Amino acid sequence: MKEKRQKRHGQFLLLALLLCCVSVWQVLSILWPAAAPADSTVQDVTLPPEEPSPAAGEQLIALTFDDGPHSVYTPRLLDALQQRGVHATFFLIGEQVSDNAALVERMDLAGHQIGLHTFTHVELTELSNGQIAQEIASSRSVLRDLLGRDDFWLRPPYGITNSRVLKQVDTPFIIWSVDPEDWRDRNADRVTAQVLAEAQDGDIILMHDIFPESVEAAVRIVDELQGRGFRFVTVEELFAQKGVTPQNGTRYSDAR
């Protein structure tokens, strides 16, 4: 009888010990879920991948126009650029600004960059220092009076400079990396094909908004390159996006 009581007492102790262990495990499972045994209700948490930068892999290019503004063809070009959400850069001849003041204001309001192309479209290397200063000052003055600022970069006519000219003018000199010579034969098909064959990320394209064929070619170039993933920006925007800090008296042909 005594042995039976002892056996039963041992069974009670064992059962109590088991219940105690189960209770402790349940508490631990609540406090530290990782300690709980895996089952079908436990799911791994996967963090979403980081969103890629909107500009990652984007190709940027600057379309620039010289010798304007033209009272007929420049408005056509501005209409087409606006429809396509494109910003361009216009290097203006100073003596043509006053007669096209509303057009220049429209360029500015649309977000296009406006630059200097001297006052009378003269080769700067052929001028004295005083004449160079006068060409630049006159161009700046007419634009400053119209637009209320004086932050205009220079494209020298024909892209011709020398060390003397570079030291004389306190602005960056913007040249180009793609020149289809649209003035030579005024052939929209040839100009379009040449630019499309040469265009690369960071390029600056030279064209003229004073010929109808050039305007036609420019629109076709925009449509094709946008389809290839290019984004058209002003020269200033191109430099900012590419990390180029322009310096006065320095020539820039691209942003690569």
N, C-alpha and C positions, 0 to 999 in steps of 0.2 A: 504494500500500500504506500509505504514511504517512497519507494522507488517510482511509483506512478506519479505521486505528487511532484517529485523532483523533476521527472520528465516533462510533466505538463507545465511546470514553472519555467523550465528551460525553453519550451515552445513559445510561451508568452513573451519571454525576454527577446527571443529571436524575432518574433513578429513586431514587437515594439521598436527594435533596432531598425528593421526594414522600413517601417513607417517613418521613422525619424530621418532616415537617409533620403527617402522620397521627398519629404517636406523640404529638406535642405536643398536638394537638387532643383526643386521647383522655384525656390527663392533665388537661387543663383541664376536660373534661367531668365528670371525677370530682370534681375539687376545687371547681368552680363549676358545678353542674348547670344553672343558668339560662343558661349560655353554650352549652349543647347545643342543637342544632336541635330544634324541636318535632316530635313524632310522635304517633301514636295511643296510645302507652303513657303519655304525660304527661297528668295530670289536674289541673285547678284545684282548690284546697282552699277550701271554703266554710265559714266558722265558723258554728256553730248560733246562731240568734237568742237573745237574752237572755230568760230566763223572766220573764213578767210577775209583778208583785207579787201575792200571794194576795188582798190587800185592794183591788186596783185596781178602781175602779168599784163597789165594794160599797156597798150602802145599809144604813145602820144606824138602828135605832129602839129607843126605850126604852118598855117597857110598865110602868106603875106602878099600884099599888093602894093605896087609902086605907081607913082606918076599921077595919081588921082588928086582930088575926086573928079569924076566925070558926071556931068549933069544927067546923062541918059543911062549909061551902062552901070554906074555904081549903084543907083537905086535898084536895078534889076538884080544885081549881085546881093545886095543887102536883103532883098525879099527872099531870095533862095536860101541864104544862110540862116535867116530867121526861121524859115519853115523846117530846117533841118537841125536847129539847135546848135549851130556852129558859131564859135568865136574866131575871128581872124585879126590880123594886124595890118593897118593901113599906114604906109609912109607917104605923107602928103607933101605936094609942092606948095610952098607957102603962098605964092602969088595967086593960086587957084582957090584958096580957102574962102576969102570974103564973098565971092560970087556964089559959093555953095555952102554958106554957113549953116543953113538948116540941115543939109545932108551930113555935114560933119557932126552936128549935134545929135543927129539920129544915130550915127555910128557910135558915138560915146555912150548914149543912153542904152544902146543894145548890148553893151559890154565888150565891144571891140577895142583893141588897143590902137592908139593913134601915135604915130611917130613922125619925125622930121625927115624930109628928103631935100633939104635946102630950100631957099626961096625961089630960085630961078632954074633949078636943075643944071647946075654947073659942076664940072670936075674940080674938086677941091684942091687937088695937087697943083693946079694951074694958077691958083690964086695966091695973093700975098696973105700974110697973117691977118692984116686988117680986113681984107675982103672976106676971108673965111669967117671971121668974127661977125661981120655984118650979115652974111648969108644965114648964119645960125641964129643970130639975135632977131632978125626980121621974122624968120619962121616961128621962133618961139613966141614972139610978141603977138602975132596974129592969132595963134592958137590959145595963148594964155588969156587974151582979151575975150575970146569966145567961150572957152571952157572953164576959165577960172583956176587954172593950175599950171605947173611948169615941170612936169615929170616925163618929158618926151625923149625917147631914145632916137638915135640917128641911124639912118641908112644912107651912106654916101652914094651919090649918083655913080652908076657903073660899078659900084663896089670898090672903087679905087681910093687908096689911102697911102700915106707914107708916114714915117716916124714924126715928121713935123706936124702933119695934120692930126695925128693921134694925140699929140701933146697939146694941141691948140683947143680942142673941143672937150668940154667936161661932161661927157656922156658915153655910155657903151656904144660901140659901133656894131650894128647888126647886119651881117652879110647873109649868106645862104649856103645850103648844101645840095639843093636840087634846083637846077635852072633849065627849064625846057626851052628857053629862048622863044617865048610865045610871040614876041614882037617880030620875029624874023620872017615867018611865012604865014602867020595868023591862021594856022591849020588846027582846028580843035581836035581832030582825030589823032594827029601826030603828038600834039602836046599832051593829051590825055594818056596815050600809050606810054610816052616817055616817063611821065611822073609816076604812073602806076608801076613801071618796071624798076624804078630807082628808089621809091619811097621806103624809108626805114624808121623805126622808132627813134625819136629825138631829132628828126630832120626839120629843117626850115625850108619851105618851098617858096620860090620867087615867081610871082606872076604879075600881071598888070590889069587893072580894072578899067582901062581906057579902050579896050577892043571887045567887040561883041563875041568874037571867037574865044577869047580868053575867059570871058564870063561863062560861056557854054562849057568850056573844058573844065573850069573850076568846079562847076556843079556836078559834072560827071565824075570828077576825081573824088569829090566828097562822098557821093553815093557809093562808089566802089570801095573806097578805103574804110568807110563806116561799116560796110558789109564784111570787111576783113577784120573788124574789131578795133580799128584805129579811133581815137578820140581827138578831135581838132580843138586846139587851145591857142591862146595868144602866145607870143614869144615870151612875155613876162610870166605867164602861167606855166609855160613849158620849162623855163629855167627854175621856177620855184618847185615844181614837181620833181625835177631831176636833180635838185640840190646844187644848182649852179648859181653862184653869187656874182652878178655882173659888176665889172669894175669900169670906171671911166677910162677912156683912152685905150680900150682893149677891144679887139675884133672877135666876134663870135659867129661861127658858121652853123653850129648845131648845138645840141645839148646831150651829146653822147660822151 
